[in-house]
Amino acid sequence: MLGYERRPICSFLDDRGRAWEFKFVPKDMPYSEWSIHQQLTLRLEPYKKILGLGKEVVVARDAVLVMGIDEEDLRLRVGGVVWAVQTRPWRLEVDLWRSWINVDGKFLEGLDGAWLE
């Protein structure tokens, strides 16, 4: 969320002369991916011990990679990550339409390197 002192740089006038301001960082703002990355990292941090999330959960920009030993383990970890990301205060959400679920290492190795940065 943008602080009150930073909102004027993200405000604009529409074609009718009405003033608008963003309360959250716009996705196309410079360095906005860092802000989302930071929010995801901070959101998951308190739940790492409770939900048993360790090296199996990696935050990369605005994406979260969740790995499990088998399908049941993966389902539990993904459920915990989704709950942690979408719990209150609600700012972030998981988009299952753009998610890859239950893919193996071979699939990840075939991806362009930009997906894994």
C-alpha positions as CSV (number, residue, x, y, z in Angstrom):
1,M,0.0,0.0,0.0
2,L,1.3,3.5,-0.8
3,G,1.8,5.8,2.1
4,Y,0.0,9.2,2.0
5,E,3.3,11.0,1.2
6,R,3.8,8.9,-2.0
7,R,0.3,9.0,-3.4
8,P,0.6,12.3,-5.3
9,I,3.2,10.7,-7.6
10,C,0.6,8.1,-8.5
11,S,-2.3,10.4,-9.0
12,F,-3.7,11.6,-12.3
13,L,-6.6,13.6,-13.9
14,D,-9.0,11.9,-16.2
15,D,-10.5,13.5,-19.3
16,R,-13.3,15.1,-17.2
17,G,-10.9,16.8,-14.8
18,R,-11.5,14.4,-11.9
19,A,-8.5,13.5,-9.7
20,W,-7.7,9.9,-9.0
21,E,-5.0,8.4,-6.9
22,F,-3.8,4.8,-6.4
23,K,-3.8,3.4,-2.9
24,F,-1.8,0.4,-4.0
25,V,1.3,0.2,-6.2
26,P,0.2,0.0,-9.8
27,K,1.5,-3.1,-11.6
28,D,3.1,-1.0,-14.4
29,M,4.9,1.4,-12.1
30,P,8.8,1.1,-12.1
31,Y,10.0,-1.4,-9.6
32,S,6.5,-2.6,-8.8
33,E,7.6,-6.2,-9.1
34,W,10.0,-5.7,-6.2
35,S,7.1,-4.4,-4.1
36,I,5.0,-7.4,-4.8
37,H,7.9,-9.8,-4.3
38,Q,8.6,-8.1,-0.9
39,Q,4.9,-8.4,0.1
40,L,4.7,-12.1,-0.8
41,T,8.0,-12.8,1.1
42,L,6.8,-10.9,4.2
43,R,3.4,-12.6,4.0
44,L,4.8,-16.1,4.0
45,E,7.6,-15.5,6.6
46,P,5.4,-15.8,9.8
47,Y,3.9,-19.1,8.6
48,K,7.1,-20.9,7.6
49,K,7.4,-22.7,10.9
50,I,3.7,-23.2,11.5
51,L,3.0,-24.7,8.1
52,G,6.3,-26.4,7.6
53,L,7.3,-24.2,4.7
54,G,11.0,-24.1,4.1
55,K,13.1,-24.6,1.0
56,E,10.1,-26.1,-0.7
57,V,8.6,-22.6,-1.1
58,V,10.4,-20.1,-3.3
59,V,9.1,-16.6,-4.0
60,A,10.3,-15.3,-7.4
61,R,8.9,-11.8,-8.2
62,D,5.2,-12.2,-8.2
63,A,5.2,-16.0,-8.4
64,V,5.5,-18.6,-5.7
65,L,7.0,-22.0,-6.5
66,V,5.8,-24.7,-4.2
67,M,7.4,-28.1,-4.2
68,G,6.4,-31.3,-2.5
69,I,7.6,-34.9,-2.1
70,D,4.4,-36.4,-3.5
71,E,1.0,-35.2,-4.5
72,E,-0.5,-35.3,-1.0
73,D,2.5,-33.3,0.5
74,L,2.2,-30.8,-2.4
75,R,-1.5,-30.4,-1.8
76,L,-0.9,-29.6,1.9
77,R,1.8,-27.1,1.1
78,V,-0.1,-25.4,-1.6
79,G,-3.1,-25.1,0.7
80,G,-1.0,-23.5,3.3
81,V,0.6,-21.1,0.9
82,V,-2.7,-20.0,-0.6
83,W,-4.2,-19.5,2.9
84,A,-1.1,-17.5,4.1
85,V,-1.2,-15.3,1.0
86,Q,-4.9,-14.6,1.0
87,T,-5.6,-14.3,4.7
88,R,-6.3,-10.9,6.3
89,P,-5.3,-8.2,5.7
90,W,-6.2,-9.2,2.2
91,R,-4.0,-7.5,-0.5
92,L,-2.7,-10.4,-2.6
93,E,-4.5,-13.3,-4.3
94,V,-3.6,-16.5,-6.0
95,D,-4.7,-16.7,-9.6
96,L,-5.3,-20.4,-10.3
97,W,-6.2,-19.7,-13.9
98,R,-2.5,-18.7,-14.5
99,S,-1.0,-21.4,-12.2
100,W,0.8,-24.6,-13.1
101,I,-0.2,-27.4,-10.8
102,N,1.5,-30.7,-10.3
103,V,4.3,-30.2,-12.9
104,D,7.6,-32.1,-12.7
105,G,11.2,-31.1,-12.9
106,K,11.4,-31.9,-16.6
107,F,8.6,-29.4,-17.3
108,L,10.5,-26.7,-15.3
109,E,13.8,-27.4,-17.1
110,G,12.1,-26.9,-20.5
111,L,10.9,-23.4,-19.6
112,D,12.6,-20.3,-20.8
113,G,15.0,-18.9,-18.2
114,A,12.9,-15.8,-17.8
115,W,10.2,-17.8,-16.0
116,L,12.7,-19.0,-13.4
117,E,14.4,-15.7,-12.6
